[in-house]
């Protein structure tokens, strides 16, 4: 009922637009084509409603006029401040209860997209896959924008550094290297240390391992065990990580934000899928005709996908979706690099 009430007719020129996307790093990067195309094709002011943790990703974007924070004020104060902006249109790229309420209280024309939650639920619980094949989340965003004549420019994703960013200096980065992504929002998405121990000696280049604070011990352990791991000490900022990825020969990554960051830099990607699946439409998104990634999945498991997001630990206790990944990685590396 609420969604029907929010289908207010767009009846005038669109000069100021609010885009809602609260989180997370990967999801924010996936909005970049939408932000760019709306700005370039309407020349409207683009405002963003997001969480403070992700504000800097939008603030660095030259297509964004202003960023509003959803979690540093009361809901009523947020609505009051947003009403004062007098938006012509809301583009809801999060589509949860909070974004629906925000749209309701602002009472402005709104566009959202099909999250396919029921089909994802069928796939997770009953392994019935009714999801559209080879239709990325970004393309579903643009399908919803047809009603205001916004089209995809097929340039792909973008990542913007902060204006004061100073690239980190590592002598080892003067030669060819690859990047391995250790972290993920959920442990069942992460590549286990056992697999890294098998794979790292097989790599054609030294590897630089990136992650968050909780992965520092894993990084330190692997650096000590393998001579071809580039030591970086404590993990750096997101911009530092982006710099490492931008200049890598290729990236080995699970289903996480760094996978989308790598796609934004048009890097060659070996995507390792654990409890999730590319069928959810969140695989690496490239510019038209420039797709350059390979997926590795353990498809014979009847418990996969067990979640559209992930868990702290495997519900079945075996984590076979990762531990049964191939022991020999060189053939996949050859496919993605041509070496």
C-alpha positions, -999 to +999 in steps of 0.1 A: +000+000+000+028+024+009+046+018-023+014+026-043+010+059-024+046+068-033+039+066-070+034+103-074+033+115-110+064+133-123+049+164-138+076+191-140+112+196-148+136+177-126+162+202-113+171+187-079+173+150-072+178+131-040+194+096-044+191+073-014+218+047-008+228+041+028+256+015+024+280-002+018+313+004+000+305-020-029+269-008-032+280+028-032+305+021-060+277+004-079+256+036-078+284+056-096+270+050-132+235+061-120+249+093-104+270+101-134+243+095-160+216+114-141+239+144-137+251+145-173+217+138-188+197+162-166+222+187-153+202+186-121+216+191-086+224+156-072+220+152-035+228+119-017+213+105+015+237+080+031+253+069+063+283+089+077+306+059+072+302+061+034+297+099+030+333+104+018+327+081-011+300+104-024+317+136-013+347+128-036+323+123-065+323+155-088+288+147-099+274+151-064+262+185-052+255+177-015+256+147+009+230+143+037+236+119+066+209+096+078+225+085+110+237+117+127+204+133+134+169+122+145+145+110+118+122+139+122+151+164+120+164+147+089+130+149+072+127+186+081+161+193+066+154+173+035+120+190+030+137+224+030+157+212-001+124+209-021+135+180-043+118+174-076+125+137-075+137+109-052+157+080-067+156+052-041+186+028-047+183+012-012+146+004-010+142-007+026+117+003+053+136+035+062+139+047+026+102+040+021+093+061+052+116+088+040+099+089+007+065+089+024+072+119+046+089+139+019+060+131-004+079+138-036+078+118-069+100+088-065+116+060-085+129+027-071+139-006-086+130-043-083+152-058-056+140-093-065+138-103-029+112-129-033+132-147-060+163-144-039+144-159-010+133-188-032+168-195-043+183-193-008+156-214+010+145-238-017+173-236-043+147-226-069+165-201-092+140-178-109+164-149-110+169-132-143+202-144-159+230-120-168+211-089-157+233-069-133+220-048-104+233-017-122+212-026-153+181-030-131+188+005-117+187+018-153+156-001-162+138+019-135+152+052-148+137+048-183+106+066-171+127+098-169+147+090-200+180+083-183+201+058-203+232+039-194+264+054-210+281+020-207+313+036-192+311+014-161+318+021-125+339+049-110+359+055-079+371+089-068+400+097-045+397+124-019+412+157-031+440+155-004+450+119-011+487+112-012+496+078-027+515+054-003+551+047-012+561+011-013+593+002-031+578-032-041+551-014-061+577-003-087+574-037-103+545-059-113+523-074-085+488-087-078+464-080-050+446-104-028+415-093-009+414-109+026+383-093+041+345-093+036+315-081+055+307-117+064+331-145+073+314-170+050+324-148+020+360-147+030+387-168+014+401-190+042+438-188+051+442-224+041+434-215+005+457-185+006+485-208+018+479-231-012+475-203-038+502-177-029+532-199-039+516-205-074+512-168-083+533-153-111+538-120-093+543-109-057+510-104-039+499-075-018+472-084+007+445-059+016+417-059+042+404-043+073+415-043+109+401-077+116+423-092+089+456-078+102+466-110+119+459-130+087+479-106+067+508-107+092+507-146+092+508-149+055+535-123+051+557-143+075+549-176+058+554-166+021+583-147+006+563-133-023+538-114+000+545-077-001+547-064+035+527-033+041+524-033+079+492-020+093+463-017+068+459+016+051+429+039+043+404+030+016+421+053-008+454+036-002+438+002-009+422+017-041+457+028-052+471-006-046+443-022-066+444+004-094+480-005-102+479-042-098+481-067-127+451-086-114+430-090-083+419-121-064+388-113-044+357-128-028+323-112-032+330-079-014+333-042-020+369-045-032+357-066-061+335-037-073+364-013-066+386-034-088+359-033-115+358+005-113+395+005-123+388-021-151+412-046-135+414-083-143+395-101-115+394-136-103+362-137-082+360-164-056+324-171-046+315-186-012+280-186+002+267-161-024+264-165-061+267-142-092+231-151-100+221-124-074+233-099-100+262-085-080+292-098-101+319-074-114+304-047-136+325-034-164+322-010-193+304-024-223+324-051-241+352-049-215+343-076-191+375-092-178+368-115-148+366-152-141+344-167-114+353-197-093+324-215-076+318-248-059+286-256-078+279-291-065+269-281-030+232-284-023+235-258+005+246-230-017+236-202-017+228-202+020+223-165+022+221-134-001+245-117+024+264-141+046+270-154+081+296-151+108+302-189+104+290-216+081+255-228+091+265-263+082+299-261+099+320-271+069+325-239+048+329-262+018+319-234-006+354-220+001+374-249+013+365-270-018+377-243-041+405-257-064+439-263-049+456-255-081+451-219-092+476-214-120+451-225-148+426-198-136+454-172-134+464-180-170+429-176-182+425-141-166+460-128-174+470-146-206+503-157-190 
